[in-house]
Amino acid sequence: MRKLGLVAIGAAAILAMSSCSTGGNDKAAADSGKITVWVVGSDTPDTARAYLKDTFEAENKGWTLQVEEKTWADVSDTYAAALQSNDAPDVVEIGNTQTASFADQGLIASIEDQRKALGSEDFLPGLEESATYNGELFAAPYYAGGRIVFYSKQILGKTPVPTTLDEYVATGVSTATDKRSGIWAPGRDWYNALPYVWAHGGFIAEQEGDTWKAGFSSDGGVKGLTQLQEVYTKASRAAKDGDENGPQVAFCAGETVLLSAPAWVQSSITAPADAENPGCADTYGSDLEAFALPGLKAGETAPIFAGGSNMAVATKSASPEKARAALAVITSSGYQKLMAEGGLTPGILSAAEFLPDTPVAKAQAKALANSKVTPTTPKWAEVEAAQIIQEALVKIAQGGDVKKVATDLDAQIEGILNS
């Protein structure tokens, strides 16, 4: 997650901090240099990126800051190698479920001595917990988010908003055409698959003593995945082997009736058509509405995955103190205000006041009130990196036997978590 509500720390204060927790070749005393910050996906608004660059460079004369955009596939596939190289980035965005593993591998530096300066008393508790490993802070909360269901009144028309999960699936099936999805559901989007499993009583993995037991093949897991298979095969025209990146593209093209996506996708949908990351502010984004994914009973919501990001300083940053200075800007009120205005739930509690009073913000608050996270173990990052859940879902999307696929998946998960 990302942060709001903090006053930026001046460069002088940053330079006074000890850099003993960082392992890079420290060039912070140099009169000039460059800092590289990696963000993931298009969620960070262009306005926030510009603010980070302008503010850092104003506070650190002679230094430049470059923001580079990566993908979540990069985080899983190439981050580790990049962070171990001699040309490592300085500050990186990582998922809340991956932070413990990165810290365990020594890829990100402890910033425990910067905790108070960053305003930890205002941190969102869940994200602060995910950013803490062995009692030390290894990252700053960036933003939190949950998936909600977007729709345009132009497309949904007179079709009623579903009040149960069964109605949601039925609406997706009934509104799908040869060229338009009723529900946009690419096969590799495992974040949107979890609510079906959880709503029916299934689970990812639970610890029994010292042993982890996976639960996709539990009765509830199979029920949920079977319902999801109906979405894949009858309601969605998304690629069976596609991922969750860029969901606003299909929405803005009018290729789906319902879109379950992170709430911060609102800023991507409502961006101008000529923006660097084009949206559809003048068409389907002009009457954007949203609701929390409903549960099995009317009036209930389905449990959703509580996602989010943290920002960390790379252990091999060549300029760790300047990286910390960049981190201070990222957690400042000016930066985080821009993030919140884009619909991102801030990692700092006081910044919530900057969230827009919109149907999207209200839907996310309702959805996050019933949310879950992945198993809290450093080994979970190995599960994500192996992408075995995505591969299993692709098989289900392609019509595979749900029980068999789920059983095989559980065996793989247990093999990793219990190794």
Buried (B, 14 or more C-beta within 10 A) or exposed (E): BBBBBBEBBEBEEBBEBEBEBBBBEBBBEEEEBEBBBBBBBBBBBBBBBEBBBEBBBEBBEEBEBEBEBBBBBBBBEEBBEBBBEEEBBBBBBBBBBBBBBBBBBEBBBBBBBBBEBBBBEBBBEBBBBBBBBEEBBBBBBBBBBBBBBBBBEEBBEEBEBBBBBEBBBBBBBEBBEEEBBBBBBBBBBBBBBBBBBBBBBBBBBEEEEEEBBBBBBBEBBBBBBBBBBBBBBBBBBBEBBBBBBBBBBBBBEBBBBBBBBBBBBBBBBBBEEEBEBBBBBEBBBEEBBBBBBBBEEEEBBBBBBBBBBBBBBBBBBBBBBBBBBBBBBBBBBBBBBBBBBBBBBBBBBBBBEBBBEBBBBBBBBBBBEBBBBBBEBBBBBBBBBBBBBBBBBBBBBBEBEBBEBBBBBBEBBBBBBBE
